[in-house]
């Protein structure tokens, strides 16, 4: 087996505080792997600037030729930026490892990923061994979310995000997925092929603040549910059937009480019923609307990202 060419893909959005440290650490990692003859000398690090508003792009352009910069024309979100990097790597590398710019994911796991690839794994997932660096809220919600996805029938790797190694073959297959609403950690397991996992401990962020606030995390979580499961719609159907039977029972009860002459003022019951049914209807319409909206966006078939510039120092 020939020494593989590795491309490390790093999505960036307003990461000027991290670029210098991140590029230095990844450069050292590449040099170490090349010296050990685990990867070829043609291996690179690819930074994807997702429409940053700070100096991220100008700093990327100052990096040496070990680094390649891809600038998107506007901010398209983490998943689209990551996909842009993966699709670029597909045409130039044998294997690709995606990692966030803050390097909270342990870069030492890269060595283990490459070893697993050499042993025949086409996809190697980085799996967190613990969540000690997370707040109680984030740890609890994240673990609950993975269990929720599993309950909905979504095939995801527990405690694994977007830190993974993918072979050229799997990237070729990934390129055949045309969907606009991306949830890559859900798509990857659907590709099949031989997989492996590598455990690691997550570090504190090296600099700056997280570019993934609660709002974006919730958006990604919702994409994960609606992109891979129709169970929420089925839940609406089941709820509707249950309410129908309850309604029939209430009607029968009301008719019997009317016949028996036991009718009394039922203002509280009526008002509560109206509010409950009204709330359930709006909630159900909202979920159905989300699915319709996603279908609408998919039918437009617009490009998921536009590359404005590709830069590599000579």
N, C-alpha and C positions, 0 to 999 in steps of 0.2 A: 504493500500500500504506500503510495507516494505521500510525502509530507504535505498536509492540506494548507491551503491559503485561508487565513481567518480574517474576517472583517467584523470588528466590534461596532455595533450601531448604537449611537447615543442621541436620543431626541432631546432638544433643548428649547426652553422658552424662558427668556429673561434670566439666564444663568451666568451673567457676567462675573458673579462672585466665585463661581465654581470652575470656570473653564481652565484657568491656569493650573489649579491643583489636580483636577480631573485628567487633563491632558498629560500632565507629568506622571501620574500614577499609571495610566493606561500605556504610556510609552515604555515605562519600566517593565510593565507586565509583558508587552509584546517582545521586548528585547530578551527578557528571561526565557520566554517560550521558544524564541528562535534559537537561542544558545543551547537549549535542551533538545533542539531538533524536533520539537513537537509541531511547529508550524513553519511555513515557508517565509522567506525574506520579503515576499510580496504582500504580506499581511498588512492591513491598515486599520485605522480607527476612523469611522464616519460620523461626523457631527451633523445633525439635521436641525437647522434653525427654523423653528415653527413660528415665523413671523414675530420674532422678539422685538421689543420696543427699546431695549437698552443697547449696550455695546457688545452683545453676544456675538453677532456676525463679524464685526470688525476684529474681535479677538480671535475668532476661528480662522480668519484669513491670515493671521500672523503666525499660525502654527507651521511647523516644518512639514516636509513632504510625506511623513508617516501618516499625516492626517488629511482627510478629505472633508470639505465642507459642502453641504447642500442647503441652499436657502429656499424656503417655500415662499410663494408670492404673498401669502397672508397666513394668519393663524388658523390652522385647521384642526387643532386638538391633538392630544398626545398619541392617540391610536393611529390617526392618519399620518402624522409625522413619522411614527415608528414604521408604518407600512412603507412609506417612501424610502426609508433607509434600507429596509429588508429587500425591496424590489431592486434597488441599486446594487446591493450586495449580491443578489441572485446572479447577476450577469458577470460578476468579477471574482467571486470567492467560492470555495468548496464548502465552507461552514460559516455560519454567522451567529454571533452572540449579541443579544440586545440587553442593554443595561441603562439605568437612569443616570442623568448627569450628576446627581448629588452623591453618587457612589455609596449610598447606604447599603447596597448589596455588596457583599464581600467579594472582591476581585480574585481572591485565592481559589474560589470555587470554579473559576475559569479553567484552571489546570485539570480539575476533576471532570469537568464537562468534556474537555477534549479527549481525556482518557476514555470516557464512556463512549464517545463518538468512535474512537479507534477500535473499541470493542464491539462495534456494530450498531449502536443506537443512532437513529436518525433524528430524534428530538430528545434533548436532555433538559428537564425542568429544574430550575433552581427552587428549592423548597425551604422555607424558613423553619429552622429547628425550634424556635421560640419567638415570642413577641414581647420580650422584656423592654424593648425600646419604645413600644407603643403606649399611649395613654390607656387607662382602663376603658374609656368610651370607645376608642378606635379598636382596641383588641376585642372587646365584646361584640361590637357591631360587625367587624370583619369576620369573625368566626361564625356568627349567626348567619351572615350573608352566604358564606360557603355552604352551610347546612341547608339554607333556604333554596339555593340553586340546585343542590343535590335532590331535595324533595320535589322540585319542579321537573326533574329529569334532565337537567343540564349537566353535561359531562365536563367537569372542571377538576384540576389537580388542586387538592386542598393545600392552602397556605402558599400557593404559587401565583405570582403575578406575571410580569413581563420580562423577567430575568430568565432567559432560556437560550439554549443552543439549538440551531436548526441547520440541517444539511441542505445542500443545493437542491437535492431532489425534493425535499419537503417545501422549500421555497417556491419551486416550480409549480407544485400542486396548489400552494397558497395563492399564487397569482391567478388561478382559475376562479377564485371566489370574488364575484363582482359586487358584493353587497356594499351599500353606503354606510349603514350603521354598524361600525366595526366593534367587535369585542374579541380581540385576538386571543386572549387567554381561554375563550370558549371555542374559538375556531380551531386552534392548534390540536386539541385532542381528537377532533373529527377527522383529521388527516390520516389517522391510522399509523402504520409503520411501527418499527420497534422503538420503544421509549425507555428512558431511564430517569432517575431523579438524583439530585445532589443536594444534600442538606448544608445550610450555612446559617450563621448568625448575622442579623442585620445591625449595622452600625448607626451612630447618630449622623445626621446630615453634616457634610464637611464645611458648608458655608451657605449663607443666605437662608431664605425661608421656602417652605414647601410651595410649589406651584400647583398643588392639587388640593384646594380647599374642600370643605364639606360639600359644597354645591356641586363641584365637578365629580367628586367621589359618588355622590348620589346619582348623578347623571350616568356615569359609567355603570353603576350597579343596575340602574333601570334598563340600560341598553342590554346588559347581560341577560336580564329576565325576558324582555320582549323580543330579543333577537333569536332566542333559542328555545322558547317554550310558549305554547298556546294554552297552558293550564290556567292562567288568569282568566281567559275568556270562558273556559269550561267551568271555572269556579263561579263566574257570573251566572252561567246557565243553571248550575246546581242550586245556587242561592235563589234564583228566580223560581225554580220548581218548588223549593222549600217554602218560599213565601206564598206561592199559589196554594199549596195545601193548607198552610196556616190561615190564609184568607178564607178558604172554603169552610174551615172549621169555625172561624169567627162568624161567618155569615149564617151557618147552621145554628150556632149558639144564639145569635141575635134573633133569628126567626123563631126559635123555640121559646125564648124569653118573651117575645112579642105575643105569641099564642097564649102563653101562660099569664100574660098580663103583668109581668114583672119588670117592664121597661122602666128604667130610671135615667136620670140625666148622666150622659157619658162624655162630657166635654173633655176631660183630661185624657181619657182613652183615645178619643178621636184625634185630638191635637198631637199626641205622642205618636200615634200611628202614621199620621200625615208626615210628620217630620222624619220619622225613621225610614218610611218608604221613599220619601223624596230624596233623602240623603243617599240611600242605596242606589237609587236610579241615577243620580248625578255621578256617583262614584263609578258605577258600571259604564255609563256613557263615556266618562273620562278615560277609562282603560281601553274601551273599544276605539275611542278616538285616537289614542296613542298608536294602536296597531294600524289604523287607517292612515294616520299621518306618516308612519314609517313606510308603509306600502307606497304611498304617494311619492315620497322622496326616492324610493328605490326605482320607481318607474321613470323618473326623470333621467336616470343614468348619467348624472353629471360627474365630472372627474372628482375624485376624492381629494386630490391635491394638485397643485401646479408648481413645478420647480422653476424658480426665477433664475437661479445661478448655481453652478457647480464650481467649486474652487479647490485647487490643489497646488501647493507651492512646488516650484521646480528647482 
